[in-house]
Amino acid sequence: MKNDLLKYESLLNLAKSNYHTKAGEILNEANEKYANHKNGTFSIWLEHMKIGKKSAERLINRFKFIKNNCLTSEDQFYFETLPLSLTYEISAPNANKELINAVLNKQIKTRKEYIILKNTLKNESPKVSEFDSIEKLFNKLNSNISTLIENKVESSTLDSNKAKTVYEKIELLNKEIKSLLIEIEKLN
């Protein structure tokens, strides 16, 4: 009885998935025909059909994903057997390519696994973005300091050779700071 019910569950999931694929295909076709009209025909039609714009986008993205990524009937069948929530995750335009490949290579089979890995990748990436923001801040400060120093040197009553020496020392320190930032980046 358990196996029989599991078989029916799989068949229902497949039927539901096939429905979503067909609905995405129909919406994509209607979108291509009527979305660019200035009077908003496609949006009005969606409202008439009581289909939310986000739902339509998700269905269209899902259909386009299948069309572009499931090149064989086996690929499409596998995709159709995945949980719908997972298929929507990987068909989103901003989905991570590594995670998409992991799903298509049968390494990730549930949305929960996908989300855990997605969050893990997200938590690993701030180190790079933190460094980038530090480097941008340094470059901005460096530019401002250089401009201030040049203005001071030009308006200074100091001997021009002495002012030039001070400016060169500051430039050397800037280069040293940049090289230290590069070393920090290599450690991450």
C-alpha positions in Angstrom: 0.0 0.0 0.0 2.9 2.4 0.9 4.6 1.9 -2.5 1.3 2.3 -4.3 0.6 5.6 -2.6 4.1 6.8 -3.2 3.6 6.0 -6.9 0.4 8.0 -6.9 2.1 10.9 -5.1 4.9 10.9 -7.8 2.3 10.9 -10.6 0.4 13.8 -9.0 3.6 15.8 -8.5 4.6 15.1 -12.1 1.1 16.2 -13.4 1.3 19.3 -11.3 4.8 20.1 -12.6 3.7 19.5 -16.2 0.8 21.9 -15.6 3.2 24.6 -14.4 5.4 24.0 -17.4 2.5 24.3 -19.8 1.1 27.3 -18.0 4.6 29.0 -18.3 4.7 28.2 -22.0 1.2 29.8 -22.5 2.1 32.9 -20.4 5.4 33.3 -22.2 3.7 33.2 -25.6 1.1 35.8 -24.5 3.8 37.9 -22.9 5.9 37.9 -26.1 2.8 39.0 -28.1 1.3 41.6 -25.8 3.7 42.8 -23.1 5.3 45.5 -25.2 2.1 47.2 -26.1 1.8 50.7 -24.6 -1.6 50.1 -23.2 -0.6 47.2 -20.9 -2.6 44.5 -22.6 -0.7 41.7 -21.0 -1.0 43.1 -17.5 -4.7 43.8 -17.9 -5.2 40.2 -19.2 -3.3 38.8 -16.2 -5.6 40.8 -13.9 -8.6 39.4 -15.8 -7.3 35.9 -15.4 -6.6 36.6 -11.7 -2.9 35.7 -12.1 -0.5 37.7 -10.1 2.4 39.4 -12.0 4.9 37.6 -9.8 3.3 34.3 -10.4 3.3 34.9 -14.1 7.0 35.9 -14.0 7.9 32.7 -12.0 6.0 30.5 -14.4 7.6 32.2 -17.5 11.1 32.0 -15.9 10.5 28.3 -15.1 9.4 27.6 -18.7 12.4 29.5 -20.2 14.7 27.6 -17.8 13.5 24.3 -19.1 13.7 25.5 -22.7 17.3 26.7 -22.2 18.7 24.1 -19.8 16.8 20.8 -20.2 18.1 19.8 -23.7 17.1 16.1 -23.6 13.8 14.5 -22.6 15.6 12.9 -19.7 16.7 16.3 -18.4 13.2 17.7 -18.7 11.7 14.6 -17.0 14.2 14.9 -14.1 13.4 18.6 -13.8 9.7 17.9 -13.7 10.1 15.4 -10.9 11.9 18.0 -8.7 9.8 19.8 -6.0 8.1 22.8 -7.6 9.6 25.2 -5.0 13.1 24.0 -6.0 12.4 24.5 -9.7 11.3 28.0 -9.0 14.5 28.7 -7.1 16.8 27.5 -9.8 14.8 29.2 -12.6 15.0 32.6 -11.0 17.1 35.0 -13.2 19.5 35.7 -10.3 20.0 32.0 -9.3 23.5 31.0 -8.5 25.1 29.0 -11.4 26.9 26.6 -9.0 23.7 25.8 -7.3 21.8 25.3 -10.6 24.5 22.9 -11.7 24.4 21.0 -8.4 20.6 20.6 -8.8 20.9 19.5 -12.5 23.7 17.1 -11.5 21.4 15.5 -8.9 23.5 16.7 -5.9 20.7 18.8 -4.6 17.2 17.4 -4.6 15.2 19.6 -2.2 14.6 23.3 -1.7 15.8 23.0 1.9 19.2 21.7 0.7 19.3 24.4 -1.9 18.6 27.2 0.7 21.2 25.8 3.1 23.9 25.8 0.4 22.7 29.2 -0.9 23.0 30.7 2.6 26.4 29.1 3.1 27.7 30.6 -0.1 26.1 34.0 0.9 27.9 33.8 4.3 31.3 33.1 2.6 31.1 36.0 0.2 31.0 39.0 2.6 34.8 38.6 3.2 35.4 39.6 -0.4 32.8 42.4 -0.4 34.2 43.7 2.9 37.7 43.9 1.4 36.3 45.6 -1.7 34.6 48.2 0.4 37.8 48.8 2.4 39.8 49.1 -0.7 37.3 51.6 -2.2 37.3 53.6 1.0 41.1 53.6 1.0 41.2 54.7 -2.7 38.7 57.5 -2.0 40.6 58.7 1.1 43.9 58.4 -0.8 42.6 60.6 -3.6 41.3 63.2 -1.2 44.6 63.2 0.8 46.6 63.5 -2.4 44.5 66.5 -3.6 44.9 68.2 -0.1 48.6 67.6 -0.1 49.0 69.0 -3.6 47.0 72.1 -2.6 49.1 72.5 0.6 52.4 72.1 -1.4 51.3 74.7 -3.9 50.2 77.2 -1.3 53.0 76.4 1.1 55.6 78.8 2.3 57.9 75.8 2.8 60.9 75.3 0.6 59.6 73.5 -2.6 62.2 70.7 -2.2 61.1 70.0 1.4 57.4 70.1 0.4 58.2 67.7 -2.5 60.0 65.3 -0.1 57.0 65.3 2.3 54.6 64.5 -0.6 56.9 61.7 -1.8 57.0 60.1 1.7 53.2 60.2 1.8 53.0 58.6 -1.7 55.4 55.8 -0.4 53.2 55.2 2.6 50.1 55.0 0.3 51.9 52.4 -1.9 52.8 50.4 1.2 49.2 50.5 2.5 48.0 49.3 -1.0 50.5 46.4 -0.9 49.3 45.4 2.6 45.7 45.5 1.4 46.7 43.1 -1.5 48.3 40.8 1.0 45.2 40.8 3.2 43.1 39.9 0.1 45.4 37.0 -0.7 44.9 35.6 2.8 41.1 35.5 2.3 
